[in-house]
Amino acid sequence: MKLDSKYFDCIRVKPEEDRLRSDQDPVCEWPECRNSAQHLAPRGRGREGQYFNFCLAHVREYNKSYNYFNGMSDQDVAAFQKANVTGHRPTWRVNVNSRKKAGEGAGPGNPEGFTHGFDFKDSFRLFGSIGGKGRREKAFAKPVRNAERKCLKALDLNASATGKEIKSRFKLLVKRHHPDHNGGDRRSEDKLREVIQAYNYLKEAGLC
């Protein structure tokens, strides 16, 4: 563009009238008031984001009588305050998900189709059927250490034994090797002592 073009100043410099207009404060919107308006006042319910321009004296006067809930009944005010807790967004109970909308799972014992427990899709089979009949209890089992393996071996069990199996085997071995159940024969006392020590160690380790 040529420097002597008639559009040069219009593009690069704001017109003088607009500059003067932007430097001036708006006029107070209070009836019969022509003072400069430097304060904003909300227009009211249903017009959120819209404001009046008032001078200091009239914004104070306006705030004295301003009531956002004007015209609402007590029930409407209570409902508004309750909805305000969630930002006026719809909410659902924790145990209701998208399957509830389709009524999936509804039946005589579950008329609303609610899902219970940890019912989710495990695409990679990381958790097994949690809460179901085929639940894998060992999905989160801690690794078995060498000392614990020796104690399990003393009870004639392998590393995959559950706590219930350990307790059951302990009771069986105590009954088998206790002198009172062997006519007073003390030849198996060493084995009994080993079984008791192994069981106590496994119990302290949290395996049973």
Phi, psi and omega in degrees: 000140179286147182292338180264015179290148180288345180266355187300308182291327182293328183276318188266340182233131179294136181305147185300321182294320179292324179294318179293322181292322182286335180283344183267141176286151177295161181276142180301135183272003176290138183307132176064022176246131181242017180286165178290134182259111180245007185230141180257144177226133182296144181282338176128180182297136182089349178232043179299140182088357178249142187222153169271152173256115182233157170281175185298316182297318185278335175289327175292318179295320180294320182292334180296324184253003183286132179217110182298328184265015181300128179092357180261144177284169180298323179295320179293322179294317179296319178294322179295316181295323178294317180291334181292337179299324180256018179069028180058035176250148179292143179229161178228161175294158186298324185272016178247128179231194184296336181290339178295324183297321181276355180074016181292134180091358180289145180190186182303319180272353182215071188296334183267356177075024179291149175259148185238151176070203181267074182262098181217167183274120180253083187297328183258007176055044180280330186248000183069199178265080183298131180081355182258186185291327183261033183300134178266102184289341185266011182297327182245019183293139180281154182296146180270128181274170184298318180298322179290325177297320179296320179294321177294322178296324178296334177265009181061041179235158176260177186293344181269007182293140178272168179299323179295321179293323180296314180296319181296317180291324179299313180298321181294316182290323177298317179294325183287322188258356181288136182303327182296336180261003181235030178064030180083004179289123184259011182292340180256016180295323179298318178294320178298316179297319178297319180296317181294317179295319180296316180296317179297322178294316180295326179292318178293330179283352177083019179270351179208000000 
